[in-house]
Structures are given as C-alpha cells and as structure tokens.
C-alpha cells in the first residue's frame, strides 16, 4: 500500500510519537488529514530530538554572545574567532540510545555525524573528543557496551583520519539501562570561507551528495525521543550503519567544492535525514522546495517516499548550488567516487512538495514544521520539592580515615579515577601530526596547522554533583572546563554542550534541567565563556532495569581555548627533582567531602551537598595560572577535581615518574578534628590547582599570589620514587610502582576478566 493511501489511525499517530494535541495541530496546519509520508515528516520534525520542544524556552536564557563569537547556536556548529583570519568551528552531539542498542555502530555513527556538523560549515576537522557514561562495571551488559563503544569511536575516527585526543568516562548505576555517548569535533576554517545552511535563490538546484539512501536509521530521531522499554534490542533497525572511508571522501570532496564559489547553502543529513536537512535549509532561508524522490540515489529497491525522507543512512549531504555550477560540482564528487544527484529546486511557495512516480506524495507548509513546532514549558519541582525527592542525606560527622595509605590506593584504582589508558590507546590520537598534548592531561592541545597557535579542548561534567544540587552542579561543569583549559595555559573561548537528562514530563527532572542551565548560565557569564552550540538529549531512562531508572543529570560541557604559542603549553607531569609543589586557589587545602569520590568509595555514601563554586575565585585562579604558564614560571600544572589534592599530586607523579615529599605546613589547630586531614587530602573544594615550580621561580610565584590575595600553599618537594606525606604525628608512604599498578589495573582487569 502506498504512503498516500494508508489510513491514518490513532494507533499510527501514537506510533509516530505524536500526542492528540499535536496531531490536532497537524490537522490545523494542513487543513486536512496527512498521508503517511506527511505524518512521518511531522513526527520527526516535532520529535524532542529535532524540535527541542521541552527545552527551547530554557535554552534562550543561556549567554551566547561575545567578541570572539562569529556564529552562535542555530547553525550546524558554533564558530569563534582564533585570530589571523581563522575560526574554530565545534560542536558536541549525543548518540545515547543507538549506542545502548548497538554500541559499535551507535558510537561510530555518532562520531560520523558530529564530523559532518563541523565540515559542513567549511572547516577541516582537526580533533575529536568524547564524554562517556556507563553503569556499574559489574553489570552483566557493561563490558559488551564499553567494548563496543570504544571500538566504534576508534574504528570511525581512526579510519577517517581525525585524531581522537581525549575525553571523559564516568560510571554509576544510574546508567545501567541507558549509557551516554557524547561526541565532539573541532575544526578550523578561514573566516571568509564559512558556510551556512539557509537556502536561497528561487530556481537554484538542490543537490544530494555522498552515499546512497537505504532503510537504516528510519525512526532514529523518534527513537531518540523516547525512553527504553523491555524491547530495546528490537529497535536495532533504527540504528544507522557508518562507513568512515566514505566519510573521508565526503570531507575531501566538500572541502574541494567549498574552495570554489559554487555553494549557496549546505547541510548535513543527520537526525531525520533528508527531512530535517531540507526543512531546515528551506525554513532558515524563508523559501520553499520541490523534491523529485525518483532522483534520490537509493541502494535498496522499492523504497517509498516515506522511507527515503526518514532514512538516517550516513555520509550524506544536501546542497543548494548556484545555477550553472552543477557540472563542475558533479565532476568533483565523481572524482571522489561519491553519488551526486540533482533532486529538486528552491521555490517561492514556502512549502515542501515531494513528487514520487509522477504523484505528489507530500505538500506541507514549512512554517509549522520548524518555526511553529510545539513548545512546552514543562512544570518543574521547586528547589525544596526537588531536595525532598532526591533524598540526599545530610553529610553529618565524617569519621577520620583509618588508613590514608589504603584509601589512596583504593581511590587510584576506583572506576572514576583509574587510568583511561586502555581506552585512549585504541584511538589514533596522533594522526595529522598536530597533536601536541595527548590524552591523560587536563586538556588536549592540537596545533593549528602551519602555525604556533594551539586549540585546547576539554570535556567535563560531574553528574553526582548535578543530582545533589543541579544549580551548583551546572556551575561546576562550566568551571571545571574553564579550569582544565587554564591549566594548560589556554585562554578559554567558548562552550558547546550536550544536555543529557531523563523524562522532561516529570517535574523533578525538569527541576534538574532548569537548575543545571541556571548554574551553567551564571558560570558562563561570570567567566566570559559563552555557549555557541549544543544538543539536548532527553528521555534517557529505562524501564528495562525495573521501575523507571533515570540517568543522573549530565550536562556534558565541551570547551575550547586558545594558546598563542604551543611551545609554552603546560602539562601535568612532574619535571625535576627538588622542585617545589604548591597548591593555588580558592580554599587552600580544602575540607569538602560531600559528594566526594572518597566518601563514596571508602564509606559507601553519596551524602551531603556538592562543593560550592565561587565563580569570582575561579576566574581569579584561572587567570593567575594562565599568566604563570605564559611567563614560563611553572614546570607543571594540574587542576584539583575528583579525589582531591592527594589524587592530583599522585597523578602528576605518575605522569612524570617522579615522586613527591609532602609536608604541608599545618597550623596548630588544623588537626583538632581527625577528619580535617582526610578533608585536606581528599576534599573536592573547587577553584584549585597544584603547581610545580623551581626554587628559582618560587619567590616570584609567591609574591604574585600575595599581590592577588590568592591562597598559595607550599606542600613539599618533587623527588624520589615514592609519595610520602607527613601529617601531624603520622607519616605515610606509597611507592610509585604500587600506585601505578592500582591506577593502571582497573580497565584491563574489567575488560580482560
């Protein structure tokens, strides 16, 4: 039965994810009942994944402007000025549901999709990053998911020739039934060769390039806008299949054509495929379009217009060309062995018209599809209601650590702190030969080819903080990204994000969403760190795990910064015997154990508030450290985050294979309460850095800190093959070999066990 003859029933409407009110809006927009193709187009364009119908109202509150911003949200990716007539173009996207269903292809096509978002704007991709969340390591499905996701990211990025230079990984039972796979790409373009997606020019040809269209990925956008039930494996056909070698050809062909004057507008085919790309191009340009579905390159026989419009087959792009440039463009794509087809033209009707086998199978006004999509202001629980619902217990009295030595070894081997070497060794992080800081540091750094400039990249979020206090958690996600970029010496420029939350129809979840966004917005404003692109991924929860398991609120942040001279970049590794170890920043030693890794791993508790974020002190400490790096006054820098001060020092020691003798200058009352030392070593107070400085530079650094009224604590000295700590009457010592064994052992034991 053809898509125009199928009877539209309430069941079919429900299968397409539209509620009664939304279907009534479809009827009003059309003035009649839709056929199946039209219904499918409305369903994907009005899906949460494409329309942002539960989040648009709140996203508008985020700061998106700054002198460095060339293009903010609304295009395929954000664009910021990096000087010398060059721009960095970057974005982060989610591929969560597909990666849970089919981890290899889900993660691989997530990488492919985010690459297309960047090179469709004229940029050559220079780096990939990711942010991954998994459930309990001992969950029966988790090894399969971790292995597939990591292989998928590496398999696609390595083959397409773009280095994967870092990322982050967390584990928590809340992700047992719904893992998160967020992919980020950064590219570089000339500021006078940036391409946008708004179609224009009545009569201009609409051109399809890349791979042929198949039936893979149909309903992918709809599936990404629903939670998981028991039948998630049955949704495998909605997961796309990627081909990185074709993507590489597509990158080169597009960039070659972009060097000419042939392109009017360009858009990649991502979620909702040909539907979203054509609708977005036409609606942004305020024009209409006419597509001949017979001309769409197809790799399967008997495809309907419905299937072609909703397919999410990979490695495809849509363009509007200048008249007369078709043959020139076609020659380029045929040289790269890619399909090229003129499938339609720009019109002045303001409508999407599709013709298939000589029959008009779709005739829809474009305005309702995009600009007039449903918009919901979902009810959100109050802060008091949310606090009662979240059930975070007060911190109360914290007992003294009974064995700081054992605690350090346990934390270094714990899932959230253990070395990620097993993961990043599967990624080619050196392809292109411009990676100057590899995975394992605070931020990756990639040279802008042919220059001394470097782009620093970091992905950050602490979901347990966001759950305990969404506002403070949102602030901290931005602040930690700012801190990581500052730690390598880069000036933070701008942010992309991937906002991963559960069902927005639950007031508690909306409280998480609005709270995190409020915190993010305040932090971005205070740190001059605008948000220029992003993605919202909702309905991340699973009924399959029993009772509706929601993920932790996870507003993953991807930030970039600029280094004027990569030769002045800082790293985390200790450099030389005898150098001094310092703690710089907001609260010196720190004491905050609420929501800390130590509290969870040692005492088995997830209690108390997260550490508060003082944005003024964050900015002060970040600017101070960046000046020290630029003036070459520090040998190593590391921000203090998960696990606290002692973990940061240990990571620096392992990176440089040099120990440290820590003999902090405690005041007489510092150890009144035994737990004070535990807090000093493992507290996760924000706004802090550990520095390594030479004896020669120590007076200058101390004087600068005093001038800035910034806490600067002398912790000890670099040297030896152990980390030793003297605290009051107690002394501890850890051989680096034992710490390295603990730190490096988690992933190999998990994955090879």
Secondary structure, 3 states (H helix, E strand, C coil): CCCCCCCCCHHHHHHCCCCHHHHHHHHHHHCCCCCHHHHHHHHHHCCHHHHCCCCHHHHCCCCCCCCCEEECCCCCCEEEEEECCEEEEEEEEECHHHHHHCHHHHHHHHHHHHHHHHHCCCCEEEEEEEEEEECCCCCCCHHHHHHHHHHHHHHHHHHHCCCEEEEEEEECHHHCCCCEEEEEEEEEEECCCCCCCCCCCCCCEEEEEECCECCCCCCHHHHCCCCECCCHHHHHHHCCCCCHHHHHHHHHHHHHHHCCCCEEEEEECCCCHHHHHHHHHHHHHCCEEEEEHHHCCECCCCCCHHHHHHCCCCCEEEEEECCCCHHHHHHHHHHCCCEEEEEEEEECCCEEEEEECCEEEEEEEHHHHCCCCCCCCCCCCCHHHHHHHHCCCCCCCCCCCCCHHHHHHHHHCCCCCCCCHHHHCCCCCCCCCCEEECCCCCCEEEECCCCCCEEEEEEECCHHHHHHCHHHHHHHHHHHHHHHHHHCCCEEEEEEEEEECCCCCCHHHHHHHHHHHHHHHHHHHHHCCCEEEEEEECCCEECCCCCCEECCCEEEEEEEEEECCHHHCCCCCCCCCCCEEEEEECCCCCCCCCCCHHHHHHHCCCCCCCCCCCHHHHHHHHHHHHHHHHCCCCCEEEECCCCCHHHHHHHHHHHHCCCEEECCCCCCCCCCCCHHHHHHHHCCCCCEEEEEECHHHHHHHHHHHHHCCCCEEEEEEECCCEEEEEECCEEEEEEHHHHHHHHHHHHHHHHHC
